[in-house]
Amino acid sequence: MKTLIALIILVVNVSGWEPRNAPTWDQRELIAAVIIAEAGGEGKLGMEAVYEVIWQRAALAHDTYTNIVTKRKQFSCLNNIKPAKLVRRSQKHKHYDWVRLDLLSFPPTTVHTIPKGQEQIIRNRSDHYFAHKQGKPSWSNGSGKIIGNHTFERHK
């Protein structure tokens, strides 16, 4: 029994912390609203990529999805609007129910945001993105993956 416990502890420490679950029901409305506001015009691939970023940030920060998206100046769709208003506005989008009920039912299973040439593993997911038509931000390393109107990168 001691060996089994030691093995479990070793596996957890080697693999690192990752959110094991999808957003909870009480988190889904806001997370879906953020995904819609950030990439609703990018189709399902773009919305899946934004979800990957949110998931990756939660994993790296050991934090909740809600804390990640409401952190000041991290998701521009929440910069000048209250979360409840963003949810009400986003509920009108044609893909809102798909995001809330289907996409957010599981941790992201896709790995869209990993740049070409990198090993396709969950830990290589991007944790930042920007609208490349608005110019490259100072934190960009220039090695991102373009999906629709966004460039996805791993912030070092």
Steps between C-alpha positions, in 0.01 A plus 500: 500500500784741584654429159173581325464829688861594422444419131188718488683790664789462256270500197315811623827685567655404166193581295439833672170662576233522236133564542350155477149620441315722264361825639227439755138583416517828690812602304379402153283802422785745554766284332270445201432875482873578499566243226213639290611861551862423419453260207132470412575614147784252456287187478527194717876460445569852628275452800666168584839673484391771745374228734843335479660826613261538793559136598878537469505813714291326768746211497809719521357727770337221703188712496133485405367577156297791638802658669698466177247675276416774750859591574545869420590579137545138393197461275410825326133409479478556879707819517204741510200279563364307795506119461119471531447744214749312282312176572166657403647639179675174406193283556362634172789355297412200283780287652445594865318178589759290313781664699323481837352151467741315269841667483521568873380153600857369496852634533611592147593188306641691206849641466438771241727763657831314482728656236630280220826329581418450867403171657121468510449464874256674731775689682603682182164673464511875461411710801468837323354628176448827320321637196792515257327763283537743792876455515734286705505565876827548687477155662476318166794279406393480135470121494126462535237297323249696294136394529256735332572857607702400806858396562544253786829484692657352807612787721845440643 
